[in-house]
């Protein structure tokens, strides 16, 4: 939707009048006109939280869709404060979802433990994560890249192959050898690493 192509008479309407018109007619240009008034302010909020221009712009459009949906059913006394709250909450949710998809070393540690004599202990997870990070740095580049993409970023064999340019057979080999090398490193006494 082109937010700039709004009927000219909306400029003279108050926020409350635009909300009432949107609720009564369901016409998105009323909500669009209202949203357009606060877009610069909300854009600053999305950028503050997400730090990347493209992510901030995507989030801003997602917020507009949320506002279109929720404006119909919520009683809004102060649109600016409500829109700010919706925007902040949406950005925090996006950050949490992104964080949940990031580095999950405990899954690698558990897998290494299952396949070797390495003793995975969830109570010592922070120390074991440090050990894993150190062990990964000792792998050759191909193994390190494949381990990172497959286990830590949870890509499929095919995705790893596509991202790296390695064949599926090479990916599987680098993963197998990388896991074996990690097991060897993690199984060594701490003072020998």
N, C-alpha and C positions, 0 to 999 in steps of 0.2 A: 504494500500500500504506500502510495506517495503521500507522506504526511503534509507536504507543502501545498498539495492541491486540495485545499479545504475551502468550503464556502466562505466568502468574505465576512458575512454577518457573525461568524463565530468569534471574531476578534473583540467584539463589544460585549460578549456574554461573560458572566462570572464563571468561576470554576463550578460552583453549585448548579448554575443553570445548564452548563454543558453536561454535567453528570445526570441531571434530571432528564434532559433531552435524550441522552444516550440510553438511559434506562427505559424511557417510554417508547422510543422508536427503534432501538437496537441498531441504529445507523452508526457504523464505526467511525465516520468522519467527525462526529462529535467527540468521541474519546480520543481520536487522533489529534484534533485541535487542542484538546486539553493536554495530552501527552507532549505535544510539540512545545508548549509553553515551558515545560520543565525538562526538556531533553538535554540542554546544556548542563544543567545541574546534575541530572541522573548520569550523564556520560562521565562526569568527573568522578562520581561514586563508583561506577563500574571499573574505570581505569585505576582508581585508587586501590581497589581490591585485586583486580586481575592482572594488572601491570603491563599487559600486552594490548596494543591498540585493537588488533583483530578480535581477540577474546572479549574485550570490552564492548566493541561494536555488536558482536553476536549476542552478548548478554543483554545489551540494551534492547535489541529487537525481541528477545525472549521475554524481557520484562514487559514490553508493550503487549505481547500476546497474553501474558498473565493478567495485566491490567484490563484488557478487553474482556477477558473471562470473568474476573472477580469483581469488576466494577458493577456488573449487573446485579450482584447479590449482596454486596457489602454496603452498609451505610457509612459514608465517608464524610467526616466533618471537616477535615483539613487534607485536601488532596495532596499537597506538597509533602507533608509529613508521612502520609500513608504511602505515597509512591516511593519516597526515600526508604521507608521500612521494607517495602516489597523488594526494592532493588538491592538493598544491603543483604537481606535474607537470601535472595537468589544467588548473589555473588558468593556468599559464604557456603551455600549448598554446592555450588560448582567447585569451589576450592576443596571442600571435603571430599567430593566424588573424585576429583583429580588425585588427591592425596591417597585415597583408598586404593587407587589403581597403581600407585607407585611402588617402589622398593619393598618387597616382601621377603626379606632374607630368611625368615624362619621357615618358609616352605623349602628353600634350598637346603638349609641345615637339616631339616627333618628327612629330606630325601637322601642326603649324604649319610646321615645316621642310619637310615634303614638299609643302606647298601654297604655299610662298612662297620668297623668297630668304634666309630666316632660316637661319643656319648652326648646326645642332644639333651639339654636340660633347660626347660622353659624358664626356670628361676635364674639361670645365668645367661639369659638371652642377650643382653647388651654386650657382655664380654664375647659371647660366641659370634655375634654379628660383627664385632670388630675383627675377630679372627677370620671370619669369612671374607670381609672386605680386603684384609691383608692377603689372604690366600689367593683371591681373584687377581690381585695385582701381579702375582708370580706366574700366572698363566701366559702362554704365548698369545699374541694379539687375536688370532682367529678363534681360539678357545674362549678367551675372555669376552669377545663380542658375542659369540653364540650363547654362552652361559648367561650373559646379561639379557639378551633379547628373549631367549627361550624361558628361563626360569624367573628372572626378576621382572621382565616386562610382559611375561606370559604370552609371547607370540607363538604361533604354530610353527612346525618345521617348515612349511611352505612359506610362511611370512618371513621367517629368518632367511631362507634361501633368497626370496625376492629382495629383501632389504640389503643383503650382503653381496649378492651375486654368486654365492657359493652354490654348488649343486646340492640336492637333498642328501645325497650320499656323503658329501663333505660335511654338511651341517651335522648329520648324525654322528659322524666320526669325531668332529671337533667337540661335540657335546659329551660323547662317551669318554674321550681322552681327557677332556677338561674336568669331568666329574671324578675320574680316576685320580687326576693330579690334585684336585681339591681334597679328596679323601686322604691321599697320602700326606698332604701338608697338614690338614686338620688332625690327623691321627698322631702326628709327631708330638713328643713332649714339648711344652711351651718353651723351655730353655733351648731347644734345638731348632727352633723356627728361624 
